[in-house]
């Protein structure tokens, strides 16, 4: 990607020097329960958050943080990508007759306290609606490369753009509508999972809408979109279940299959249209 030298967002909050603890363990109590419920709603696995739960009040300490040259480069990259999403979505909302409220992006290490509770980095990047913020431990990029073999600039940008996609869903009222549907009487786990899949696939498509803008802005280079498709394939529910040595169980899917995730990401890239991303009206995902 041709990202170097471009504008960086002013909406980045760096908390990498802050340390969160509770009774000697990270996380725990009502804060952890809240974030676990959020992760279930947004399509993640709450067990990652609930492991190692401790009791007692959350303690926050701040320590000097010295970033490595590699981390400084990653922070610059994230700042540019966030700025480009701001430009793209501001234009989209203006075209729809609205105004885009820019999210903040919080950088942290190991654990963070948000309006959704205390979260550990093991749960991966997430969006917290009360904060209108994206939370990111940049070590996740290394995990993408080493664990999922899905590295590359556009793959990392796709992660940021996907979480910004959840912010767009929040602003458009989609996330709230889904939450209300999940809370209706008679809606069980399987139906709730299916709603989460549609929510996540739409965020993938919104990430693709940004990718369409990035191409027109001259940021995209040959091979970039392929990196994104590799990343989307690597984190499909079916692929993750097989990698964990489990049987593929479609009723338990919360994000969508590898094929679905790449298809909706590609749809957003090719169309550049919010209207093309209506996963909730799609008969075939």
Secondary structure in CASP SS format (residue, H / E / C, confidence):
PFRMAT SS
TARGET T0000
AUTHOR 0000-0000-0000
METHOD secondary structure of the structure
MODEL  1
X C 1.00
X C 1.00
X C 1.00
X C 1.00
X C 1.00
X C 1.00
X C 1.00
X C 1.00
X C 1.00
X C 1.00
X C 1.00
X E 1.00
X E 1.00
X E 1.00
X C 1.00
X C 1.00
X C 1.00
X E 1.00
X E 1.00
X E 1.00
X E 1.00
X E 1.00
X C 1.00
X C 1.00
X E 1.00
X C 1.00
X C 1.00
X C 1.00
X H 1.00
X H 1.00
X H 1.00
X H 1.00
X H 1.00
X H 1.00
X H 1.00
X H 1.00
X H 1.00
X H 1.00
X H 1.00
X H 1.00
X H 1.00
X H 1.00
X C 1.00
X C 1.00
X C 1.00
X C 1.00
X H 1.00
X H 1.00
X H 1.00
X H 1.00
X C 1.00
X C 1.00
X C 1.00
X C 1.00
X C 1.00
X C 1.00
X C 1.00
X C 1.00
X E 1.00
X E 1.00
X E 1.00
X E 1.00
X C 1.00
X C 1.00
X C 1.00
X C 1.00
X C 1.00
X C 1.00
X H 1.00
X H 1.00
X H 1.00
X H 1.00
X H 1.00
X H 1.00
X H 1.00
X H 1.00
X H 1.00
X H 1.00
X H 1.00
X H 1.00
X H 1.00
X H 1.00
X H 1.00
X H 1.00
X H 1.00
X H 1.00
X H 1.00
X H 1.00
X H 1.00
X H 1.00
X H 1.00
X H 1.00
X H 1.00
X H 1.00
X H 1.00
X C 1.00
X C 1.00
X C 1.00
X C 1.00
X C 1.00
X C 1.00
X C 1.00
X C 1.00
X E 1.00
X E 1.00
X E 1.00
X E 1.00
X C 1.00
X C 1.00
X C 1.00
X E 1.00
X E 1.00
X E 1.00
X E 1.00
X C 1.00
X C 1.00
X E 1.00
X E 1.00
X E 1.00
X E 1.00
X H 1.00
X H 1.00
X H 1.00
X C 1.00
X C 1.00
X E 1.00
X E 1.00
X E 1.00
X H 1.00
X H 1.00
X H 1.00
X C 1.00
X E 1.00
X E 1.00
X E 1.00
X E 1.00
X C 1.00
X C 1.00
X H 1.00
X H 1.00
X H 1.00
X H 1.00
X H 1.00
X H 1.00
X H 1.00
X H 1.00
X C 1.00
X C 1.00
X C 1.00
X C 1.00
X C 1.00
X C 1.00
X H 1.00
X H 1.00
X H 1.00
X H 1.00
X H 1.00
X H 1.00
X H 1.00
X H 1.00
X H 1.00
X H 1.00
X H 1.00
X H 1.00
X H 1.00
X H 1.00
X H 1.00
X H 1.00
X H 1.00
X H 1.00
X H 1.00
X H 1.00
X C 1.00
X H 1.00
X H 1.00
X H 1.00
X H 1.00
X H 1.00
X H 1.00
X H 1.00
X H 1.00
X H 1.00
X C 1.00
X C 1.00
X C 1.00
X C 1.00
X C 1.00
X C 1.00
X H 1.00
X H 1.00
X H 1.00
X H 1.00
X H 1.00
X H 1.00
X H 1.00
X H 1.00
X H 1.00
X H 1.00
X H 1.00
X H 1.00
X H 1.00
X H 1.00
X H 1.00
X H 1.00
X H 1.00
X H 1.00
X H 1.00
X H 1.00
X H 1.00
X H 1.00
X H 1.00
X H 1.00
X H 1.00
X H 1.00
X H 1.00
X H 1.00
X C 1.00
X C 1.00
X C 1.00
X C 1.00
X C 1.00
X C 1.00
X C 1.00
X H 1.00
X H 1.00
X H 1.00
X H 1.00
X H 1.00
X H 1.00
X H 1.00
X H 1.00
X H 1.00
X H 1.00
X H 1.00
X C 1.00
X C 1.00
X H 1.00
X H 1.00
X H 1.00
X H 1.00
X H 1.00
X H 1.00
X H 1.00
X C 1.00
X C 1.00
X C 1.00
X C 1.00
X C 1.00
X C 1.00
X H 1.00
X H 1.00
X H 1.00
X C 1.00
X C 1.00
X C 1.00
X C 1.00
X C 1.00
X H 1.00
X H 1.00
X H 1.00
X H 1.00
X H 1.00
X H 1.00
X H 1.00
X H 1.00
X H 1.00
X H 1.00
X H 1.00
X H 1.00
X H 1.00
X H 1.00
X C 1.00
X C 1.00
X C 1.00
X H 1.00
X H 1.00
X H 1.00
X C 1.00
X C 1.00
X C 1.00
X C 1.00
X C 1.00
X C 1.00
X C 1.00
X C 1.00
END
